[in-house]
Amino acid sequence: MQNASADRRLAAVLAADVVGYSRLMQADDQATLAALTERRRLFAEQAAARGGRVVNAPGDSILAEFPSVVGAVQCAVELQRELAALDAGVAEGRRMRFRMGIHLGDVLVDGAGIYGDGVNIAARLESACEPGGVALSSAAYEQVRDKLPLRFFDRGEHRVKNIAHPVRIWCIGMPGEEPPHLRLRGWRGAIAAVLAAAALAAAWWMAPWVREPAEASAATIAVLPFANQSGDPKREYFSDGVTEDIINALGRFSELRVMSHSAVQAYKAAPTPPEQIGRELGVRYLVRGSVRESGGRVRVGVELSEASSGRLLWSERYDAEGKEVFEVQEKIVGNVAGTLAVKLTAFEQQRAAAKGPDSMEAYDLVLRARELIARGDRVSNREARALLARALELEPRYAEAYTWLAEAELQRAAYGWIESPQEALRRTEEHARAALAINDPGSNARAHSMLGALHSFTGNFHAALAESERAIALNPSDAFAHAQRGNVLLWLGRIEDSIEASETARRFEPRLTSLRAFNLVLAHFLAGRPDAAVRVCEGYLGVDRAELHAVCAAALAEVGQVDRARAAAADAQRLQPFFDVSSFGGRFVDPALAEKARDGMRKAGL
């Protein structure tokens, strides 16, 4: 029983239990007990070697605490290696395998025991882990991600028993093994009970990246473009930049679902009723604001309201000079989160803090460069790179500048604006890694996305997937990272996962780019759902992307819309006169998927 005077402390908690313990005891209780005793001794030795201790070992469970997450993870990984070695010569049915979960959290200390949510979450992570695996919470992952030479895989957010909010789970890829797929025990039955559809439940169960969508409990919000009240239309980039920075900062909160910067641009030109915006974007709350810049001083007005009723929830006006603009952004983010009663972890509060440079001129240069890169033409790209180079002269350790230089170089390689694309790709990686060497979570998220895009461009899909998942871990509302993840999963042949990732991106940015529409249409077609592919096609048959028209043609032919299929095929050939069906899909890891798409295109007349 917990003592009212129990002390509190922050601890790394490791929870473990035996897989199939009851079955092992029933088969041979004496041998099982002897094996368990031996393994408890190993736990105690490994924990002590890293400054930790075994707190309790009831039944087949073991609970340990450590002064550092690094020590806890090193202990868990080494234990799993030793345990696997012990089982090497044992028949499969007699092996004693453990699941392990690690969390960094607040615990109550009463005598020799520890209690509280820190313990409970570690236990839930353990129960969500594959046999022989190690699962970490985000709090634990953030402490070790750059300190240990291990592979970490993001398995998304899950609802777990007796914990109020979803828990984001990371698993460790054990050396020599494929990354373990985490699952929630009893998930299949829960889905079946809720949906009363066994087939759908089985599909969710079979998916290797099963998760409870974060949006299910998240507050949905759109930050509309802040009005430029500076009196100079050329300063539009500054108000747009402030808007985007606030969107990115709010997006790093797991309890918020924030629409992308691109998604809200449609509401910049003309006033739109709040209820219409809420309905079209699927959001509950709106942030509106204005920026007035004059003589080095900035005035920012901002308000938060309900979309459905227009009811004002909070408003404020801020005056800032120089670097104070970053403090204003941080205050806006904190007040929005506070008004919506968003519960933030200490790590999220740290991640959301503004990371502005010392030089306001450097900040201005980066905002101008971001706007130029978004135009997507060669001249603007060249101007942007010059501005970013100047920003880095003023502020050599400016992560945001490095991140956008990486994007500019990747844009050059992708569009062929450089004699040596390989040189542009080398610079992309160089700049992205320079950004990652500077502790700025916002810029780091984008830098991981750039590395993911780079690896995807060069066909290194597993590395691309890992980088996309790192970006999502830092910013769960990043539509770009979700869409990129969907693209990579498509080429890897994980079709259902690709659809899920693309649909997640779509929730943050409803109007898909032609490339993202292509990914989703092709994935639906390959999944055997041509009707769903056709529904996506409906809004994109006028775009200038031959591959998208070709895949839409295949989907239309599959559902029997022959005339429309042939029209789409003709559009593909008009846009790309030498479109070659036989060379389509060369990026697929599985050639059979490419052939399935080609067959559909041939059926449409290509």
N, C-alpha and C positions, 0 to 999 in steps of 0.2 A: 504493500500500500504506500502511495506517495506521501511524503511528509510535507506539511504546509510550508516548512522552512527550507525546502529543497533549493539548492543553488541552480543557476542557469549558466550554460556556456555553449559556445559554438564548437561543434565537433563533426568530424567526418565519420559517418556511421556505415559499417559494412554488415549486411544481413545475408545469411546463407541458409539453405536447407537442402536436404537430400531428396532427389527425385525418386518417386516410387518406393518410399521407405516402408510403407505397410506391406507391400508385395515382397520386398526383400526379407522382412521379418517373418512373414508367413512361410517363406520357402526355407529359411534357415536362420532362426533367431540368434543362435550363439555366434555363428560366423558373422552375421550382420553387426551385432553389438561389438565384436572384436574389431571389425573394420572401422566402425564409427569411432571407437576409442582411439585408434591409431590416427585417424584423420583429425580428431579434435586436438591431439597433440601437435600435429603439423600446423593447424590454425594458430595455436598458442605460440609456437616457436616463430612462425613467420610474422605474426602481429608484433611480438616483442622485439623482433629484429628491426622493426620500423617505428619504434616508439609507441606502438599501440597495445591494446590489451583485449582479451576476450572477456566480455562483460557477463555473458550468460550463455548456457548451452542446453536449453530444455529440449528433451526428446531428440528429434533429428535436426533441430535448428541451432544456429550459432550466431551470436551477436557480438560484434567487436567495435571498438571506437579508436580513433586515431587523432593525433594533433594536426595532421595535414591530409588533404585529399590525395596528394602525390603518394604518400606512404600507403594509404588505403588501397589505391589502384595497383601500385607495385605489388602489394601483398596479395591481392585478389588474382592478378595475372600469374604470379609465380605459383600460387596455390593450385590454380587450374592446370598449370603445366605439370606440377608434381602429382596431382590427383590423376591426370590422364596417364602418366607414366606408371602409377600403381595399378591402373586398370588394364594396362597393355596386354597382359597375358591372361586376363579374366574373360570368361564367356560373357557375351553381350547382356544376357538376362541377369547376371550377378554383379555387374559393374555398379559402383556407388558414385553417382555423378551429382554435382551440386549446381544449384543456381545461386547467383550472387548479385546483390544490389547495393549501390553506394550512393549516399546523399550527404550533402553538407548542409547542416541545419542546426537550429537551436534545440538543445536538449535540457531536460531537468535531471539533475544529479541527486540521487537520494541514497546515501551510503555507497555501496558498490554498484548500484543499478542506475540505468539511464532510461528516461521515458520521454514522451511527447511526440509531436509531429515529425521531428527529425528522425526518430526511430521508425515511426509508422510508414513514412514515405520510403525509407530504405527497404522495409519489408515488402511494400507493394511493388517496388522496382524488381526485387528478387522474384516475386511471384509472376512477373511479366516477362521473365527472361527464359531463354532457351537453356536446356541442360548443357552444362559445361561452359556457359557464357557469363558475361559480366555486364550489367546494365547500370547506367549512371543517370542521375537527374541533371538538368541544365546547370544547377548550382554547382554540382561536382565537376561537370564537364568544363565549365569556364575556368576552373582552377588548374586543369591539367592539359588542356588542348594543345598548348604550345610548349609543354614542358617534358612530355614523354614521347618516345618514338613509337607510337601506337596508331592504329587506324581506328577512327571513330565514325560511326554511322548513325545518322539522325533517323529515328523511327517515329517522329512526329509526336503529337500530343494525345494522351489517353486519359480517359476518366478511370479512376481507380477507387476501390472501395473505401468509404469513410474519409475521403479527402475531398474537400469542397470544390477545388478547382482542378482543371486538367493538368497533368504532369507531362512535361516533355521528356522523352526517353532517348538516351544515346546508348548504343551498344559498342563494345570493343571487339574488333576483328582479331580473334586469337591467331597467333602466328601459325601458318601452315593450314589454316582453315578458311572456308568461305565465310563472309560476315553472317552471323546468326540472325535469323529473322525473329524479332520479338513478337509475342502474341499475348493477348489477355485471356487467361483461362476462363472458360465459360462464355466467351464472346459470341460463339456461334448460337448458343441457346438464347442469349439475351437478344440478339438481333432477330432471331426467329420469333421470339415471343412478342417483340415490339411490332415487327412488320408482318407477322403471320404469313411469311412467304419463304418457304424452305429454300427455293432456288436462289433467291437473292441473298439469303443468309449464307449459303454455301459460297457464293461468289465473294462476299466480303471476307469470309474465313480464309479462302484460298489466296486472296491478294497478299503479296509479300510486304506491302507497306500499309497494313490496316491501321487506321487511326480514327479517333473521334474528331470530327472537324473542329478546329479552334473556334470557328465562327458560331458554333452552336450556342456558346455562352458569351461570346464577345459582343461588346457594344460596337455598333456599326456607325461609321462617321465619315463625312466627306469634308475636306478643307477646301473651300472654293477659292479661286484665284483672288489674291488680295488686290484691291484697286490701287492703281498708281495715281497718287494725288500730288506728285512732284511738279506738275505743270510741264513736264518734258516727256513726250512720248518715247524718246530714245532711252529713258530710264525704266522702261517697262520690264527689262530683264531683271532689275533689282527687286521689284515687288514680286515678280515670278519666282526669283531665287529664294526670297524669304518664305514664300508659300511652300515651295518644294522642301526646304529645310525643315519646316514644321511638320509636313506630311511624313518625312523620313523619320523624324524623332518620335512622333506618335506611333508610327508603324513598328517600332521596336518594343512595344508593350504587347505581351501575349494576350491581354484581355481586351484589346482593341482590334477591330478590323477596319483598316483605313484605306479608302479608295486611292488609287494611284494618281500621280500628278497629271498624267495623260487623260485619265477618265474625267477629270473635272474641267479640262480646258474648254469643253463645249459650252460651258455656262459663263464664260468670260465675256463674250461679246454682248449678249442681250440679257436683261433681267428675266429671271425665271421664277415662278412661284415656288416656295420651299417645298410644298407638298408634292409638286411635280418632280422636283429634283430627287426627293426622297423615294418616290415611286420608281423613277427611272434607274436610279443607282442602287436601290434596295438598301438605303441607309436610314437610320433613325435620327441622327443628329447632324447638324451643319455648323461649320465654323466659317464665318465671314470676317473680312478685315480690310484694312487700307494701310498704305504706307506713304508717308510724306517725307521726302528727303530734301534737305536744303542746308547749304553751308556746313556740311559735315554732321548735321544733327538729323535724327530720324524720329518721326512720330508714328507710332503704330497703334491703330485702333482695332479691336477684335471683339467678337461676340460669339457665343455658343447658344444655339437654339434647337428646339425640337423641329424636325422636318415636317411632321404631320400637321402640327398646329401652328407652327411659327412662334411658339411661346419662348421668350427669352429666358435662358437659364443663367447666363453669366456674361458680363461685358467689362471691358477695361480699356484704358488708354495709357500708353507708355511713351515716355520721352527718353531718348538715348543719344549718346554721343560716342563716336568711335566704337571701341570694342564692346560697349554696353549693349549693342544690338544683339549680341549673343546671349547676354543675360536676359534680355527681353524675350527672345525665342524660348529660352529655358523656362521662364515664368509662364509663358502662354501654354506650353506643353504641360507643365505641372498643374496649372489651374484647370485646364480642360480635363485632365485625368482626375483631379480631385473632385470637380463638379459632378463627373459621371460615376464617382465612387469606385474608380478602378483601383484595385489592390495591386500594388507594385512590389516586386521583390527588390531587395537591395541591389541586386545585379542589374535589374531593369532600370532602376533610378540612375545608376551609374552609367548605363549604356545610353540613356536618353540625354545626358548632359551635353550641352553645346560644346563643340571642340573648335572654336574659332581661332584664327591665326592672330598674332600680335599686330599684323599690318592690315588695316582696313582696305588699303589699296590692293593688297594681294587678294582679299576676299572679293572685292569688286571685279578684279580681273577674272577670277574663277567663275563668277556668276555670268559675266559676259561670254566667257568661253563655253559654258554649258549651253547657253542659248544658241550659240553658233553651231555647235556639234549637233544639236537637235535638228538643224535645218537639213543636214544630210547631203551637202554638196561639197565639191572639192575645194572651192575658194574659201568657204566658211571653215572647213576643216583646217586649212593652212593658217587662217587668221587665229583660230582657236588655239592651235599649238604654239603660236608666237605669244599669245596672251598668257598661256599657262607657263611658258618658259620664263616670262617676266615675273609672274607670281612667285615662282620658285627662287628666283634671284632675290626677291624681297623676303621670302619666308621659306628657307631651304627645307624645313621639316613640316611641310604642309601636305598632309595625307590626301586631302580632297583634290589638290592640284595633280598629284601623281595619279590618282584614280582616273581623272578625266583625260590625262595624257595617255593612259593605257587605252581608254575607249577611243580616243582620236586615232591612235596608231592601229588599233584593230579595225576601225572603219576604213582606214587607208588600204589595209591588206584585203579586206572583204570586197571593196569596190575597185581594186586594181589601180589605185591612185599613186602607186609607187613602183619604181622599176624592179625592186626586189621585195616582194611580199614577205619573204622569210625574214628580212631585216625588220620590217614593221612588226611581225609577230614576236621577234626577239625583244624589241622595245616594249611591246605590250606586256610581256611577262616581267621585264625588268621594272617597269613603272608600277605594275600591280604589286609586286613584291616589296617595292620601296614603300608603298602606301601601307602594306600590312606590317611593316617594321615599325610603324608609328601607331601608338595606341589611340585610335579614334574609331569606335564601333560603327558609326555611320558610314564613314569612308571605307572601313574594312569590309562591310557587307557588300558594297559595290565592287570593291577590289576582288573579292572572292567570285562575284558574278563575272567579272572580266576574265579571270583565270578560267572559269567554267566555259565561257564563250570561246576562249582561245583553244582550250583542249577539245571542245566540240568541233571547232573549225578544222583542227588537225586530225580528228578521228580518234582521239584518246578519250573514249566515252566514259570509262570508269573514273578517270581523274576528273572529268567534267562533272559527273554526277556528284562526286564528293565535294567539289567546290560549290556547286549550286546548293547543296544541303547545308554547307557552312554559312552561305549567305542567308538562307532562310532562317537558320538558327539565330542570327543576329537581327534579322528584320522579317518577322513572320508575315508581314503585309506586302512584301516585295513581289509585285506582279512579274517583273522581269525575271527574277530568280525562279519563280514557280513555272513560268512559261519555258524557260531554258531547261529546267528539270524535265518537263514534259517532252521537249524535243529530244533530249538525250535518251530518255527511257524508250522513246519510239524506236530509235535506231538500235538500241540494245534488245529490242523485241519484247519488252515488258509493256505490252499494249494497254492492258487495263490500268496499270499504274500511270502510264502516259496520259490517258484520258483524265484520270483523277487530278493529276498535276495541272493539266491544261485548263480543266474546269475550275480549279482553285484560282489560277491566274485570272480567269474570266470573271470571278467574283470581285476581284480587286480592280479589274479593267474590262468592263463589259464589252467594249468595242475592240475586238481582236485586230491586230495587224494582219496583213495578208499571210505572213509567215506563220503566225500562231494559228490562224484559221486553217492553213495547210496541214499543220501538225495534227489538229483535232479531227479534221475531215479524214485524213489518211488513217489515223488510229481507229476511228469508228468503222471505217470500211474494212480494215484488217481484222477487227473484232467481230465481223459478221453482222454489223448493224448499219447497213447502207441507208436505211431510213433516217437514222440520227445524223449520218454524214450529210444527207441531202438538206436536213433542217439547218445545219451550220452553213452549207453552201449558199442558201437563199440570199444572204446579205452580202455576198462577196463575189458574185459572178461578173461584176463590173470592174474588178481590180486588174492591175497589170502584172499578173504573175502566172506564167504559163503552166507551171507545175500544179498550181491550185486548180486551174480550169481542167487540167487533165484528170486529176483525182476526182473532182466533182463529176466529170463526164462518166467515169467508171461507176460512181455511186448511183447516178441517175439511170444508167443502163441497167444496173442490178435491180432497181425497183421498177423497171419496165417503162420509164419515161424516155423512150427511144429518141424522140425528136429533140428534146432538151439536151439529151446526152450528146447527140451529134453536133448541136449548136455549141455546147461547151468545148467539145473536141476541136471544132473549127476555130474557136477563140484561142485555144492553146496553140494551134499551129499558126494562127495569125500573129500572135505575140512572139512565137519562137518558131520560125518557118522550118528549121531543121530539128524540131523536137524529135528525139529518138527514144521510142518506148523501150527498146532493148537495153538501153544504158540507164534507165531510170532505177533508182533505189540502190545504187552502188554503196551507199553508206550503211545499209542494213548489215548487222552482224550475222543474221540468219538469211541466207539467200532465198529461202522458200517464201519469206514475206515479200521480198522484192518481186518474185515471180507472180505471187498472188495479185499484187497491184498491177503488174504489167498485163496479166490476163484480163483484168477488169477494163483497162484502157483499150486493149484490142477489141473487146466486146463493144466498146463505145465508138469504134471506128478509127482509133488512132493507130 
